[in-house]
Amino acid sequence: MASEFYDIRTLRGSRTKIVLDNGKLEEINQAPFQGAAVRALSGGAWGFVTRDDVTGLDEDVALARRIARKIDRREDLTLAQATPGRSVVVAAKKDPKDLSLEEKVALLRGIEDAAKVEGVTSTQAVYAEMDFTVHYSSSEGLDLETKMTRVGFVISAVAHRNGLYQTDGEGRSGVGGLELFEHEDPFALAREVGGTAVALLDAQAPKGGTYPVVLDQELAGVFVHEAVGHATEGDIILEGDSCLEGKLGQRIGSELVTVKDDPSLMKNGYYPFDDEGSLAQETVLVENGVLKSYLNSRETAARLGGVPRNARAEGLDRPVVRMSNTYIANGDWKLGEILEELGDGVYLSGSRGGQVSTGEGVFQFNAKRGYLVEKGEKKRLLRDVSLSGKILETLMHVRAVGNDLKFNSGRCGKAGQLVPVSDGSPHLLVAEATVGGAG
């Protein structure tokens, strides 16, 4: 346990961003970046200093200590011991540097063009790339470094008819280079986005009510991230803003539900060590419906118990407790069996975001689209459809878990910071949920 402590994170790298809007090159930006973030724990408080220069940081350690001592909290703030991380270089299989900016623009233009199916009135495509090195050192003798590249793209389309607008969009991102475009077919994805936006113009709005529902992997992944993952974050627990506070060892869901967070998976939320130098490892949050663990930084682990490995920061910001790759583990059901078990109900697909109150334990998500299911078969397409309910009731109502786990990449916002994450799940059958118009 540490009560006097400092650590230093330095970042160096470059970012590239290209934005096409209706075929017009709206933005093309390529810029280097560097900086350092210094934390010092002294007198029961944190001092925090950032700078653009990455040399002469001893002075910043002293400044951070002085800031901490001025706060004068005089409380016993300690840090739990953590398993030290390891230095890692993640090599891109296809280096983005081998493609010129002009070639990247041409690639993105091809993706945007593919979304312009008949009936689409507006499109946008974005390419993003970051090549960076993070160095971490601490007063406890840690000296770690990781180098990696991240690449991603987003494609969106709008269809408009008689005053009605419908949209669809998809994004993919991950650790590595241009091999992302081999793992994912961006042109097929773009055509699907355009086709969905057009099809939704003829879809029906749902009749609100309580139904048995099947959630596809994307919407179920968003549910587990927003409704379960955030509620297990140690700082949220300590703030008294989680419906899972005090429930370790208790059943909070169906015995079919196992939830894990694993930054060591080579998905969009990957990191080899967190922003406190702790080794990235799997955390089992829920096992067969029983709450097993919270996610922790070294500070929250000292107060709550558990293992610290989930402190993350965007750039030079302060590390806070964050998820990485959070998912519901596979079950035994095939999708056809799940739909047959559903019988008559609603199939919900994709996510347009939503709201969650971790403290009250309630949520409301907007699906990209839905289908009315009759006798186990998807029938009519539904638009502007939402899913809402209580987190713990919904977890208890899970009746079947598919065997088709799939991850979706994105960015998670918290404390004014965005970090890359992945959410994952197989298809889920929920016996009872409230379905309504997304508004």
Buried (B, 14 or more C-beta within 10 A) or exposed (E): EBEEBBBBBBBBBBBBBBBBBEEEEEEBEEEEBBBBBBBBBBBBBBBBBBBEEBEEBEEBBBBBBEBBBEEEEEEEBBBBBBBBBEEBEBEBEBBBBEBEEEEBBEBBBEBBBBBBBEBBBBBBBBBBBBBBBBBBBBBBEBEBBBBBBBBBBBBBBBBBEEEEEBBBBBBBBBBBBBBBBEEBEBBEBBBBBBBBBBBBBBBEEBEEEEBBBBBBBBBBBBBBBBBBBBBBBBBBBBEEBBBBBEBBEEBBBBEBBBBBBBBBBEBBBBBBBBBBBBBBEBBBBBBEBBBBBBBBBBBBBBBBEBBBBBBBBBBBBBBBBBBBBBBBBBBEBEBEBBBBBBEEBBBBBBBBEBEBBBBEBBBBBBBBBBBBBEEBEBEEBBBBBBBBBBBBBBBBBBBBBBBBBBBBBBBBEBEEBEBBBBBBBBBBBBBBBBBBBBE
